[in-house]
Amino acid sequence: ISIPLYAIQSKGISLPISISYHASGIKVMDQASSVGLGWSLNSGGSITRIKQGIYDERPNGFYNIVFPDPQDPDYENRMKALYTGMNMDDLNKMDGQPDIFYYNFGGKSGKFMFKNRTAKGLPPEILTFPYVPLKITFLDDWKTIQVVDEDGTLYVFGKSLQGVDYRELSTWGSPGPSNQDGYPYPSTWHLVNIVSANKANAVTLKYDFGYSSYMYNTSNSINEEYNPNLGGNSSLIGSYFSQSQTPSTTTCKLLTEILFTDGKLVFSYSTTPGTNIRQLDDIKVFNQKGLIKSFGFFYSKFKNNGIAVTEKNALRLDSCVEINANGVRLSPFNFSYSSFNNYEVPTYNELQPESEDLWGYFNNSKIKNRLLVRSASIP
């Protein structure tokens, strides 16, 4: 579900602005964005990273490892040494998994990762999925990512051409020798510059520190031990539940301005009362003469059993309306949401994840071993 708001057309550069809603259901750990729970503001672009193992750019990360060449006579011993390194403590661990980078900009979306290299002195090759002929370059100690598309348009992410760093940094757990991921590493590079292929035109995007996002990343597992019975049904000996939780913190950025040749867009925010959620209040559109229109966003809080929610999933987008330069409101978009048993959203509880099923949706269960599918047929 997508609602177009405005499109910047600036001498060969096009940048659409819209909001979109995913209708696949709200999960227990979903947090509201600046335009409400389930909604996204599409206003530029970003490259986000999913860490696999340890961060690629760490000294023993995937980016810096030279993998054994299958043609090497000592290939077997080198592979054994690499395997041993992958199972060492965090400080000395070698990473055999590339991080996954997701991109979304200029009407393009997909993912990419580094391909393992087998020779020193060669930068790892970047693979896109699905394949797109993009030239992707990491610069300035990974502060900047530059992408050139098929048309020659340059997209800059992270540290801008003006020298301002707009990356989001994340930490996992407490920092220390046994947890290098506890130190800040970039998890998102926001789109900061667009430069036309002929270098004659540019668009600049500016951000501000929005808020710190705190989450508990929970991993659950259940091991069931059976006594095999070849003549009939196997009997259950015991069921063992284990759970681990790692706190993470991300410094989130919010888009505040988009500057282009003929004007600018200004994004204004406030804090949702009773929460730490930053909500987008309006987008103002200016040309060189002044304000030409704006878009207002109006909110309330979701309610469970008639009581307003105050957790990170509280913000409810009720309507969006275009307002012309004279202050006249045009026909608004109004939104309504279904509820179940007088609950409009799942009960958000970072420290009680047993209330979610295997797919992350609320199941109202307080018994931890109901997280996974329990029934199984063993011949």
C-alpha positions as CSV (number, residue, x, y, z in Angstrom):
1,I,0.0,0.0,0.0
2,S,1.7,3.2,-1.2
3,I,0.6,6.8,-1.1
4,P,2.6,9.2,-3.3
5,L,3.1,12.7,-1.9
6,Y,5.5,14.6,-4.0
7,A,8.2,14.0,-6.7
8,I,11.3,16.2,-7.0
9,Q,12.2,16.7,-10.7
10,S,15.5,18.6,-10.9
11,K,17.2,18.6,-14.3
12,G,17.6,14.9,-14.9
13,I,17.3,13.8,-11.2
14,S,14.0,12.4,-10.0
15,L,13.3,11.7,-6.3
16,P,9.8,10.6,-5.4
17,I,8.5,11.1,-1.8
18,S,5.8,8.7,-0.5
19,I,4.6,6.7,2.5
20,S,3.8,3.0,2.4
21,Y,2.2,0.5,4.7
22,H,2.9,-3.3,4.9
23,A,-0.3,-5.3,5.4
24,S,1.4,-8.5,6.4
25,G,0.5,-8.0,10.1
26,I,2.3,-6.5,13.1
27,K,4.8,-8.6,15.0
28,V,5.5,-8.5,18.7
29,M,8.8,-6.7,18.4
30,D,7.8,-4.3,15.7
31,Q,8.5,-0.7,16.6
32,A,6.7,2.4,15.2
33,S,8.6,4.5,12.6
34,S,8.4,8.3,12.5
35,V,5.1,7.9,10.5
36,G,3.5,5.3,12.7
37,L,3.5,1.6,13.3
38,G,3.6,-0.4,10.1
39,W,4.3,2.7,8.0
40,S,7.5,3.7,6.2
41,L,8.6,7.1,4.9
42,N,10.1,6.7,1.4
43,S,12.1,9.9,0.9
44,G,15.6,9.1,-0.4
45,G,17.4,5.9,0.2
46,S,19.8,3.9,2.3
47,I,22.1,1.0,2.5
48,T,21.6,-1.2,5.6
49,R,23.7,-4.1,6.8
50,I,22.8,-7.4,8.4
51,K,25.8,-8.6,10.3
52,Q,26.8,-12.2,9.6
53,G,29.3,-13.5,12.2
54,I,31.5,-10.5,12.8
55,Y,31.6,-7.2,10.9
56,D,33.3,-7.5,7.5
57,E,35.7,-4.7,8.0
58,R,37.2,-6.0,11.3
59,P,40.8,-7.2,11.0
60,N,39.6,-10.8,10.8
61,G,36.4,-9.9,9.1
62,F,35.3,-11.4,5.8
63,Y,36.5,-8.4,3.8
64,N,40.1,-8.9,5.0
65,I,40.4,-12.6,4.8
66,V,42.2,-14.4,2.0
67,F,40.6,-17.7,1.4
68,P,42.6,-20.8,0.3
69,D,42.8,-21.3,-3.5
70,P,41.5,-24.8,-4.4
71,Q,44.4,-25.0,-6.8
72,D,46.9,-24.5,-3.9
73,P,48.8,-27.7,-3.2
74,D,48.5,-26.9,0.5
75,Y,44.7,-26.2,0.2
76,E,43.6,-28.9,2.7
77,N,45.9,-27.6,5.5
78,R,45.0,-24.0,4.8
79,M,41.3,-24.8,5.0
80,K,41.8,-26.6,8.4
81,A,43.7,-23.6,9.7
82,L,40.8,-21.3,8.5
83,Y,38.2,-23.5,10.1
84,T,40.2,-23.4,13.4
85,G,40.3,-19.6,13.2
86,M,36.5,-19.4,12.7
87,N,36.0,-21.2,16.0
88,M,38.3,-19.1,18.2
89,D,37.2,-16.5,20.8
90,D,35.6,-13.3,19.6
91,L,38.9,-11.2,19.7
92,N,40.7,-13.6,17.4
93,K,37.9,-15.2,15.5
94,M,38.1,-15.3,11.7
95,D,34.9,-14.6,9.8
96,G,33.7,-17.0,7.1
97,Q,30.4,-15.2,6.4
98,P,30.0,-12.0,4.4
99,D,27.6,-9.4,5.8
100,I,24.5,-8.8,3.7
101,F,23.9,-5.2,2.5
102,Y,20.4,-4.1,1.4
103,Y,20.0,-1.1,-0.8
104,N,17.0,1.0,-1.7
105,F,17.3,4.2,-3.8
106,G,16.3,5.7,-7.1
107,G,13.6,3.1,-7.7
108,K,16.1,0.3,-7.2
109,S,16.2,-2.3,-4.5
110,G,18.2,-5.4,-3.8
111,K,21.1,-6.7,-1.9
112,F,24.8,-7.2,-2.3
113,M,27.7,-8.9,-0.5
114,F,31.4,-9.4,-0.9
115,K,32.8,-12.5,-2.7
116,N,35.6,-14.3,-1.0
117,R,39.0,-13.6,-2.5
118,T,41.9,-16.1,-2.9
119,A,44.8,-13.7,-3.5
120,K,46.3,-10.8,-1.5
121,G,46.3,-7.3,-2.9
122,L,43.0,-7.7,-4.7
123,P,39.9,-6.0,-3.4
124,P,37.0,-8.4,-2.9
125,E,34.5,-8.5,-5.7
126,I,30.9,-7.2,-4.9
127,L,28.0,-9.4,-6.0
128,T,24.5,-8.0,-6.4
129,F,21.3,-10.0,-6.0
130,P,19.6,-9.9,-8.4
131,Y,22.3,-8.9,-10.7
132,V,22.3,-5.2,-11.6
133,P,25.3,-3.4,-13.2
134,L,26.0,-1.1,-10.3
135,K,29.5,0.2,-9.5
136,I,29.7,0.1,-5.7
137,T,32.8,1.5,-3.9
138,F,33.6,1.8,-0.2
139,L,35.7,4.8,0.7
140,D,37.2,6.7,3.6
141,D,37.5,3.7,6.0
142,W,33.9,2.6,5.1
143,K,32.4,6.0,6.1
144,T,31.2,6.5,2.5
145,I,29.6,4.2,0.0
146,Q,29.4,5.5,-3.6
147,V,27.1,3.8,-6.2
148,V,27.1,4.6,-9.9
149,D,24.1,3.3,-11.8
150,E,23.6,2.3,-15.4
151,D,22.9,5.9,-16.4
152,G,26.0,7.3,-14.8
153,T,24.1,8.9,-11.9
154,L,26.2,9.0,-8.7
155,Y,24.6,8.2,-5.3
156,V,26.6,8.9,-2.2
157,F,25.7,7.2,1.2
158,G,27.0,7.9,4.7
159,K,29.6,10.7,4.8
160,S,28.4,13.4,2.4
161,L,30.4,15.3,-0.2
162,Q,30.2,18.2,2.2
163,G,32.0,16.1,4.8
164,V,29.1,15.4,7.2
165,D,28.8,11.8,8.5
166,Y,25.2,10.6,8.4
167,R,25.7,6.9,9.2
168,E,23.8,5.1,11.9
169,L,26.0,3.2,14.4
170,S,25.0,0.1,16.3
171,T,26.4,-1.9,19.2
172,W,25.6,-5.4,20.3
173,G,26.1,-6.2,24.0
174,S,28.8,-4.7,26.2
175,P,32.1,-3.9,24.7
176,G,35.2,-5.8,25.7
177,P,38.0,-8.2,24.5
178,S,35.5,-11.0,24.3
179,N,32.9,-8.9,22.4
180,Q,34.2,-6.6,19.7
181,D,30.7,-6.1,18.4
182,G,30.0,-4.1,21.6
183,Y,31.9,-1.2,20.0
184,P,30.0,1.0,17.5
185,Y,29.9,-0.2,13.9
186,P,27.9,1.3,11.0
187,S,24.6,-0.5,10.3
188,T,23.0,2.1,8.0
189,W,24.4,4.5,5.4
190,H,21.8,7.1,4.5
191,L,21.6,8.6,1.0
192,V,23.2,12.1,1.2
193,N,24.0,13.2,-2.3
194,I,22.8,12.6,-5.9
195,V,24.9,13.9,-8.7
196,S,23.7,13.8,-12.3
197,A,25.7,11.9,-14.9
198,N,26.9,15.2,-16.6
199,K,27.9,16.6,-13.1
200,A,25.7,19.7,-13.8
201,N,23.1,19.1,-11.2
202,A,22.9,17.7,-7.6
203,V,20.5,17.0,-4.8
204,T,21.6,17.1,-1.1
205,L,19.9,15.3,1.8
206,K,20.4,16.3,5.4
207,Y,19.7,14.4,8.6
208,D,19.7,15.0,12.3
209,F,20.1,12.7,15.3
210,G,16.6,11.4,16.0
211,Y,16.7,9.0,18.9
212,S,18.5,6.0,20.3
213,S,16.8,2.7,19.6
214,Y,17.2,0.0,22.3
215,M,16.3,-3.6,21.5
216,Y,16.8,-7.0,23.0
217,N,17.7,-9.5,20.2
218,T,16.4,-12.9,21.4
219,S,17.4,-16.4,20.3
220,N,15.3,-19.3,21.4
221,S,15.8,-23.0,20.9
222,I,14.1,-26.2,22.1
223,N,15.8,-29.6,22.1
224,E,13.7,-32.7,22.7
225,E,15.2,-36.0,23.5
226,Y,13.3,-39.2,22.5
227,N,13.7,-42.9,23.3
228,P,13.5,-44.7,20.0
229,N,11.0,-47.5,19.7
230,L,11.3,-49.5,16.5
231,G,8.1,-51.3,17.1
232,G,5.9,-48.3,17.8
233,N,5.8,-44.6,18.8
234,S,9.0,-43.1,20.3
235,S,8.7,-41.8,23.9
236,L,9.7,-38.3,25.0
237,I,12.5,-38.4,27.5
238,G,12.8,-34.6,28.1
239,S,12.4,-31.2,26.6
240,Y,15.0,-28.5,27.1
241,F,14.4,-24.8,26.4
242,S,17.3,-22.3,26.1
243,Q,17.1,-18.6,25.5
244,S,19.8,-15.9,25.0
245,Q,19.3,-12.2,24.8
246,T,21.7,-9.6,23.5
247,P,20.9,-5.9,23.9
248,S,21.6,-3.6,20.9
249,T,21.6,0.1,20.6
250,T,21.3,2.1,17.3
251,T,21.7,5.9,16.9
252,C,18.9,6.6,14.5
253,K,18.9,9.6,12.1
254,L,15.9,11.5,10.8
255,L,15.7,13.2,7.4
256,T,15.3,17.0,7.9
257,E,16.0,18.6,4.5
258,I,16.2,17.8,0.8
259,L,17.9,20.6,-1.2
260,F,17.7,20.8,-5.0
261,T,18.2,23.5,-7.7
262,D,14.6,24.8,-7.7
263,G,13.7,24.6,-4.0
264,K,13.7,22.4,-0.9
265,L,11.7,20.1,1.3
266,V,11.7,20.5,5.1
267,F,10.7,17.7,7.4
268,S,9.5,18.7,11.0
269,Y,9.3,16.3,13.9
270,S,8.1,16.2,17.5
271,T,8.1,13.6,20.3
272,T,4.9,11.5,20.8
273,P,3.6,12.4,24.3
274,G,4.3,9.7,26.8
275,T,6.9,7.9,24.6
276,N,10.3,8.5,23.1
277,I,9.0,8.1,19.6
278,R,9.8,10.9,17.1
279,Q,6.9,11.5,14.9
280,L,6.8,13.4,11.5
281,D,4.5,16.3,11.8
282,D,4.7,17.8,8.4
283,I,6.6,18.1,5.1
284,K,6.9,21.6,3.7
285,V,7.6,22.1,0.0
286,F,9.4,25.3,-1.1
287,N,10.4,26.7,-4.5
288,Q,12.6,29.7,-4.9
289,K,9.7,32.1,-4.2
290,G,8.5,30.5,-1.0
291,L,6.1,27.8,0.4
292,I,4.0,26.1,-2.3
293,K,2.4,23.3,-0.3
294,S,2.7,21.1,2.7
295,F,1.7,17.6,4.0
296,G,0.4,17.2,7.5
297,F,0.4,14.0,9.5
298,F,-2.0,13.3,12.4
299,Y,-1.7,10.6,15.0
300,S,-3.2,9.0,18.1
301,K,-2.1,6.0,20.1
302,F,-3.2,2.4,19.6
303,K,-5.4,1.0,22.4
304,N,-5.6,-2.4,24.0
305,N,-8.7,-3.0,26.1
306,G,-9.5,0.7,25.8
307,I,-6.1,1.8,27.3
308,A,-3.7,3.8,25.3
309,V,-0.4,1.9,24.5
310,T,2.8,3.7,25.7
311,E,5.4,1.2,24.3
312,K,7.5,1.5,21.2
313,N,4.6,0.3,19.0
314,A,2.2,3.0,20.2
315,L,2.1,5.5,17.4
316,R,-0.9,5.3,15.1
317,L,-1.2,7.3,11.9
318,D,-4.8,8.4,11.5
319,S,-4.6,10.7,8.5
320,C,-2.4,12.5,6.0
321,V,-3.6,15.7,4.3
322,E,-2.2,18.0,1.6
323,I,-2.4,21.7,2.5
324,N,-2.0,24.4,-0.2
325,A,0.0,27.6,0.1
326,N,-3.1,29.4,1.3
327,G,-3.6,27.0,4.2
328,V,-6.6,25.2,2.6
329,R,-6.8,21.5,3.3
330,L,-7.5,19.2,0.4
331,S,-9.2,15.8,0.7
332,P,-7.3,13.8,3.3
333,F,-6.2,10.2,3.4
334,N,-7.9,8.6,6.5
335,F,-6.8,5.3,8.0
336,S,-8.5,2.7,10.1
337,Y,-7.1,-0.5,11.6
338,S,-8.7,-3.8,12.6
339,S,-8.5,-5.2,16.1
340,F,-8.8,-8.6,17.7
341,N,-10.5,-9.2,21.1
342,N,-10.3,-5.5,21.8
343,Y,-6.5,-5.5,21.1
344,E,-5.3,-3.2,18.3
345,V,-1.6,-4.1,18.6
346,P,0.4,-7.0,20.1
347,T,1.6,-6.7,23.7
348,Y,5.2,-5.3,23.3
349,N,7.6,-6.8,25.8
350,E,11.3,-7.1,25.0
351,L,11.9,-9.3,28.0
352,Q,9.0,-11.7,27.5
353,P,9.5,-12.9,23.9
354,E,7.7,-16.2,24.7
355,S,4.5,-14.4,23.7
356,E,5.4,-14.7,20.0
357,D,5.3,-17.6,17.7
358,L,8.0,-19.0,15.4
359,W,7.4,-16.2,12.9
360,G,7.4,-13.4,15.4
361,Y,3.6,-12.8,15.7
362,F,1.7,-12.6,19.0
363,N,0.3,-15.9,20.2
364,N,-0.7,-14.8,23.8
365,S,1.3,-17.8,25.2
366,K,3.2,-17.5,28.5
367,I,4.7,-20.9,28.1
368,K,8.1,-20.6,26.5
369,N,8.1,-24.0,24.8
370,R,5.1,-23.1,22.7
371,L,7.4,-20.9,20.6
372,L,8.1,-23.7,18.2
373,V,6.0,-26.3,16.5
374,R,5.8,-29.1,19.0
375,S,4.0,-32.0,17.3
376,A,6.1,-34.2,15.2
377,S,5.7,-37.7,13.7
378,I,8.7,-40.0,14.1
379,P,8.4,-43.2,12.2
